[in-house]
Amino acid sequence: MDHTEERFPGYGKPLFCTAGRNGRIELLRMGRDTMLNFCKKTLVAGASSLLLFSVLIGAGAGSANAAEAAIVSQSPQQDVFRIVALGDSITAGYEPGMTESTKPYGYAERLLEQGWYHGRSALNNYGILGLTTTGLSNYTEAIRQGTATTPDGIQAGLPDPRIAQFAALVPQVRAELTEADLITITIGGNDVSSLLLQAGELSEAEFASKVEQLLAVYSSNVKASLENIRSINPQATIILADQYQPAPKIAAGQTYTKLMSAAERFTAAAESVVASVNQNGAPVLLAHVAAQFAGVEGSLTHIIGAGDPDFHPTQLGYEKIARVFTELQWGAYRTPAVAAMTSAAVPMAIVVNGVELNTPNKPILKNGQNFLALKDVLNAVGATGKWDNKTSSATIIYGGRTVVITIGAKFIKVNGANVAIDTPAFLQKVGKEDKTYLPLAALATGLGFDVNYSSQLRTAFINP
């Protein structure tokens, strides 16, 4: 389904030349003027229909839908690293071709996975499709005041069907921002879409004037947004991404150099705004995303490839963005030793307290459930355990809890009380020894661990 520019403005990064079935072929053959005319006639907001929006609605405006968090058990007493993501469709994780059953897996979801490497972490994602810097300024001002607003109070004509929910949730978002440890922002792509469309038509002087106008609006709105956020949370780390230039040279033709120059100007403006707000003990940092996309736009966006051209990041592009954010926050972007794309027959990776387990007692997939060798997990967290041959049960003491796990039982005892589990523990012969294997969910239920499973990384993250 194609949609006109007037009805569906761009989501996040400008969707510059999203065309019909032959869009890719035409894009590769056209010159500068032809390309510009083609874009004007066929520009659409997304390469796929609005099916994605129902995915995002189903996820809930503030939910952390990252990486299939299979089991999450976070006690209010536990220290949780809290991430709040604000911005446009890049924050929302939009990608063409999504269906109702697709869960977004963008930079924010990857950032949550990286948080799990460092301890208990949670994500609230408030990426709004079509949001401009003016919209972000309006939204953060409403959040600062702490009272619900209206969709038009954020930005008139937003295509995001969740916008009424976002507007109503302002008090909740304020509370979450107040508690946040890290606040991330992607914004500005929708501001510059007109520049991309007009680049081939404008003279050098006209183009320079247009850039100056956009920079003034961008700088003013982004600074206001950062100041609003800082007034809500005086200490959280804030990371703002600069604007990548999404059109590869093969598509932009002679305007490529001009567009890259403009992108550099926006990065400089972002650096200036960030420096004006950054303070000791209240860091505001710039994620230099644009540099990662420069020269490789074709592989990091959907502009060239199967389907209609689209300027949103590919999965590789989203990983690049996540890496930049992660390196600023934690210093290194981590992935499991076992590649995520290996066969499903290969056991999943297990990360306990940030350390990937290397043990002969491999995880087992049984009846659709993941089972772990209990001894390995207990050793990793320093818990004590005792085996009773008569009752075929293990007693574990950890964190003020005494947990009794009986082989074959559909419940475990936690401080003397029965707690149901979906699948019972079992004994597995490993070499000459019998090992107790416990369903992943029971670690959360019984021991109070925070357990999350990433299907993309095929990794279980266990944090006491």
C-alpha positions, 0 to 999 in steps of 0.5 A, spaced: 500 500 500 502 506 498 500 513 502 501 520 500 506 525 503 500 529 505 496 524 509 502 520 512 508 524 514 515 521 515 516 517 521 523 518 524 528 519 519 525 522 512 523 517 507 526 520 501 523 516 495 519 511 498 516 508 492 512 502 488 514 496 486 519 498 481 522 504 486 529 501 487 530 500 479 528 507 478 532 510 483 538 506 481 537 509 474 535 516 475 539 522 475 539 528 480 533 532 477 529 525 475 530 523 482 527 529 485 521 529 481 520 521 482 521 523 489 515 528 489 510 524 486 512 517 490 514 519 496 510 515 502 511 515 509 513 507 510 515 502 505 510 497 509 503 499 511 500 501 518 500 494 521 507 496 525 502 500 529 498 495 531 504 491 534 507 498 537 500 499 540 500 492 543 506 493 546 504 498 550 506 505 550 511 504 556 513 497 555 520 494 554 518 489 549 526 488 548 528 481 546 523 477 548 523 478 556 521 471 557 521 472 565 522 478 569 522 478 576 524 485 579 523 486 586 522 493 588 528 493 593 533 491 588 537 496 584 534 496 577 538 501 572 532 504 568 532 507 561 527 511 558 528 512 550 524 518 547 524 521 540 522 519 533 521 512 529 528 511 530 527 510 537 520 506 536 525 501 532 521 502 526 523 497 520 519 496 513 516 489 512 513 489 519 507 485 521 502 485 526 506 479 529 513 482 529 516 485 535 521 491 534 528 490 535 531 497 534 537 500 538 533 501 544 531 494 545 539 492 544 541 497 549 536 494 554 540 487 552 547 491 554 544 493 560 542 486 562 550 484 562 551 489 567 545 488 572 538 488 572 535 493 567 528 496 565 526 500 559 521 504 557 520 506 550 516 513 548 518 513 541 513 517 537 512 516 529 513 522 525 515 526 531 519 533 530 524 537 534 518 542 535 514 536 537 519 533 542 520 540 545 512 540 546 512 533 549 518 534 554 514 541 556 508 537 558 512 532 561 516 537 565 509 540 568 506 533 569 499 534 566 496 530 561 496 534 554 492 533 547 495 530 541 495 536 538 498 539 544 504 535 542 504 535 535 498 536 530 497 531 525 502 525 528 501 519 524 502 515 530 495 511 532 498 511 540 499 519 540 493 519 545 495 514 549 502 518 549 499 524 551 495 521 557 501 518 560 504 524 561 504 524 568 507 517 568 512 518 563 514 524 568 515 519 574 519 514 569 524 520 567 525 522 574 527 515 576 531 514 570 539 512 570 539 513 562 535 517 557 536 516 550 534 521 544 533 520 537 530 526 533 531 531 527 530 526 521 523 529 520 525 536 521 530 535 515 526 531 510 524 538 506 531 539 505 533 532 502 527 533 497 529 540 495 537 539 495 537 538 487 532 544 486 536 549 490 541 553 488 548 553 493 545 560 496 538 557 497 540 551 500 545 554 505 539 559 507 535 553 508 540 549 512 541 555 517 533 556 518 533 548 519 539 549 524 536 554 528 529 551 529 533 544 531 538 547 536 532 551 539 528 545 540 533 540 542 536 545 547 529 546 550 527 539 550 534 537 554 533 543 559 526 540 560 528 533 561 534 536 566 529 540 570 525 533 571 531 529 573 538 533 575 543 527 575 541 522 569 545 521 563 542 524 557 545 521 550 542 525 544 544 522 537 546 526 531 543 526 524 545 521 520 545 522 512 541 516 509 541 517 502 547 513 499 551 516 493 548 512 488 541 515 490 543 522 491 547 523 485 550 530 485 547 532 491 550 527 496 556 532 497 551 537 499 547 533 503 553 530 507 556 537 508 549 539 511 549 533 516 556 535 518 553 542 520 547 538 524 552 534 528 556 541 529 549 544 532 548 538 536 555 538 539 554 545 541 547 544 544 550 538 548 556 542 550 551 548 553 547 543 557 552 538 559 555 539 567 559 535 572 555 530 575 549 531 570 552 528 563 549 530 557 553 526 551 552 526 543 552 519 540 556 520 533 551 516 529 552 520 523 559 518 522 557 510 522 553 511 516 557 515 512 559 512 506 555 505 507 548 508 507 546 503 502 547 497 507 545 501 514 538 503 511 533 500 507 534 505 501 537 499 497 535 492 497 528 488 497 522 492 497 521 499 497 526 504 498 526 506 506 530 511 510 530 507 516 535 503 519 536 496 517 538 491 523 545 492 522 544 500 522 540 499 528 546 495 531 550 500 529 546 506 533 546 501 539 553 500 539 555 508 539 550 509 545 552 503 549 560 505 548 558 512 551 554 508 557 558 502 558 565 502 554 564 496 550 558 493 546 558 485 548 555 479 544 555 472 546 561 467 544 556 463 541 553 467 535 546 469 535 545 466 528 548 459 529 543 453 529 537 452 534 540 446 535 546 449 539 545 451 546 543 458 548 548 462 552 547 463 559 550 470 562 550 470 570 552 477 573 555 479 567 559 473 566 558 468 560 558 461 563 563 456 560 560 449 562 560 442 560 553 442 563 549 445 557 542 448 557 537 443 555 530 445 551 525 440 553 517 441 551 519 448 549 522 450 555 529 452 557 532 448 562 539 450 566 544 446 570 542 449 577 549 447 580 552 452 575 547 458 576 548 457 584 556 457 583 556 463 579 552 467 584 555 464 590 549 460 593 549 454 597 545 448 596 544 441 599 542 435 595 537 429 599 537 423 596 531 420 600 526 426 597 530 427 590 530 434 592 535 440 592 535 445 598 538 452 596 539 458 601 540 465 597 538 472 599 534 470 605 530 465 601 530 457 602 528 454 596 526 446 596 526 444 589 524 436 588 525 432 581 518 431 578 514 436 582 510 442 579 511 446 585 517 449 589 517 451 596 520 458 597 520 459 605 516 453 606 510 455 602 508 452 595 509 456 589 507 453 582 512 452 576 510 450 569 514 445 568 518 440 573 525 440 574 529 433 572 535 429 573 540 429 567 546 424 566 552 428 564 558 424 564 558 420 570 554 424 574 546 426 575 545 434 574 539 437 577 536 441 571 531 447 573 526 451 568 529 458 567 522 461 570 523 457 576 530 461 577 525 468 578 520 464 581 524 461 587 530 465 587 528 472 586 533 472 580 531 477 574 531 472 568 530 475 561 531 471 555 533 474 548 531 470 542 535 475 538 542 473 541 539 466 544 542 468 551 539 468 557 541 473 562 540 472 570 542 477 575 541 476 582 
